[in-house]
Amino acid sequence: MFDSIGWAEILIIIVAGLFILGPERLPGAAAWLGRNVRKVREYATGARDQLRNEMGDDFDELRKPLEDLQQLRNFDPRRAVTRHLFDDVDSGNGHTKPNGHTPPPPSTPKRDTPPQPTAGEKSAPFDPDAT
């Protein structure tokens, strides 16, 4: 429940509660909040247990798509696309991509050579440093 709330946020809430409620009423408000959160958790646990008892094996089949949706909540599309396109699959040679593409072998870099004139053509001046 508190996965997205860090210690800094909790400290800010406590300080704000101290200013809003004052030091006299803050402990009572914290106790009230704790009791109510505990009650809500007990109600949720009781409802889940009751559903599990009534549905039996169908409860696990119903829960599976919900767990899949929970995993999508933590889905990072940038990481998934990067992994899909650029990570190698361990298939023996290590060069097959998940999308089935096998990259060509690395070639040696070509040197900039002047173009060769065809017959009857005068060669144009070529400066490889100018490009």
C-alpha positions as CSV (number, residue, x, y, z in Angstrom):
1,M,0.0,0.0,0.0
2,F,2.8,2.4,0.9
3,D,5.1,1.4,-2.0
4,S,5.0,4.8,-3.5
5,I,5.4,6.8,-0.3
6,G,8.9,7.3,0.9
7,W,10.3,8.4,4.3
8,A,10.5,12.0,3.2
9,E,6.8,12.1,2.4
10,I,5.9,10.5,5.7
11,L,8.1,13.1,7.6
12,I,6.3,15.9,5.7
13,I,2.9,14.5,6.6
14,I,3.9,14.3,10.3
15,V,5.3,17.9,10.3
16,A,2.1,19.1,8.6
17,G,0.0,17.2,11.0
18,L,1.9,18.7,13.9
19,F,1.3,22.2,12.6
20,I,-2.4,21.6,11.7
21,L,-3.5,19.6,14.7
22,G,-1.0,20.8,17.3
23,P,1.1,18.6,19.6
24,E,-1.9,17.9,21.9
25,R,-4.2,16.3,19.3
26,L,-1.6,14.7,17.0
27,P,-1.1,11.4,19.0
28,G,-4.9,10.9,19.2
29,A,-5.2,11.5,15.4
30,A,-2.4,9.1,14.7
31,A,-4.0,6.4,16.9
32,W,-7.4,7.0,15.1
33,L,-5.8,6.7,11.7
34,G,-3.9,3.5,12.7
35,R,-7.1,1.9,14.0
36,N,-9.1,2.7,10.8
37,V,-6.3,1.6,8.5
38,R,-6.2,-1.7,10.5
39,K,-10.0,-2.1,10.1
40,V,-9.9,-1.5,6.4
41,R,-7.2,-4.1,6.0
42,E,-9.2,-6.6,8.1
43,Y,-12.3,-6.0,5.9
44,A,-10.3,-6.5,2.7
45,T,-8.7,-9.7,4.0
46,G,-12.1,-11.0,5.2
47,A,-13.7,-10.3,1.8
48,R,-10.8,-12.0,-0.1
49,D,-11.0,-15.0,2.2
50,Q,-14.8,-15.2,1.8
51,L,-14.5,-15.0,-2.0
52,R,-11.8,-17.7,-2.0
53,N,-14.0,-20.0,0.2
54,E,-17.1,-19.5,-2.0
55,M,-15.4,-19.7,-5.4
56,G,-12.8,-22.4,-4.7
57,D,-10.5,-23.1,-7.6
58,D,-12.2,-20.5,-9.8
59,F,-10.8,-17.8,-7.5
60,D,-7.2,-18.6,-8.6
61,E,-8.3,-18.5,-12.3
62,L,-9.9,-15.1,-11.7
63,R,-6.8,-13.8,-9.8
64,K,-4.3,-14.7,-12.6
65,P,-5.4,-12.0,-15.0
66,L,-5.4,-9.5,-12.2
67,E,-1.8,-10.4,-11.3
68,D,-0.9,-10.0,-15.0
69,L,-2.5,-6.5,-14.9
70,Q,-0.5,-5.7,-11.8
71,Q,2.7,-6.6,-13.6
72,L,1.8,-4.3,-16.5
73,R,1.6,-1.5,-13.9
74,N,5.4,-1.8,-13.5
75,F,6.0,-2.0,-17.3
76,D,8.7,0.2,-18.7
77,P,8.1,0.4,-22.5
78,R,11.5,2.0,-23.2
79,R,13.3,-0.9,-21.4
80,A,11.1,-3.5,-23.1
81,V,11.7,-2.2,-26.6
82,T,15.4,-1.8,-26.0
83,R,15.7,-5.3,-24.7
84,H,13.6,-6.7,-27.6
85,L,15.7,-4.9,-30.3
86,F,19.2,-4.9,-28.9
87,D,19.7,-7.7,-26.4
88,D,21.1,-11.0,-27.8
89,V,19.2,-14.2,-27.3
90,D,21.4,-17.0,-26.1
91,S,20.9,-19.5,-28.9
92,G,24.3,-20.9,-29.3
93,N,25.9,-18.4,-31.5
94,G,24.7,-15.4,-29.5
95,H,24.0,-13.4,-32.7
96,T,20.2,-13.9,-33.1
97,K,18.0,-11.1,-32.0
98,P,14.6,-11.7,-30.3
99,N,12.9,-10.5,-33.5
100,G,14.7,-13.2,-35.5
101,H,17.1,-10.8,-37.2
102,T,20.7,-12.0,-37.6
103,P,23.0,-9.0,-38.0
104,P,25.5,-9.2,-40.8
105,P,29.2,-9.8,-39.9
106,P,31.2,-6.7,-39.3
107,S,32.9,-5.4,-42.4
108,T,36.2,-3.6,-42.6
109,P,35.9,0.1,-43.0
110,K,36.3,1.4,-46.5
111,R,38.8,4.1,-47.2
112,D,37.8,7.2,-49.1
113,T,39.2,6.6,-52.5
114,P,38.7,8.9,-55.4
115,P,36.2,7.8,-58.0
116,Q,37.7,6.2,-61.0
117,P,36.9,8.0,-64.3
118,T,35.2,6.1,-67.0
119,A,36.6,5.9,-70.5
120,G,36.7,9.3,-72.2
121,E,36.1,11.2,-69.0
122,K,38.6,13.4,-67.5
123,S,39.1,12.9,-63.8
124,A,37.8,15.6,-61.5
125,P,40.0,16.8,-58.7
126,F,39.2,14.9,-55.5
127,D,40.2,16.0,-52.0
128,P,39.3,13.4,-49.3
129,D,39.9,15.9,-46.5
130,A,37.3,18.3,-48.0
131,T,34.3,16.0,-47.3
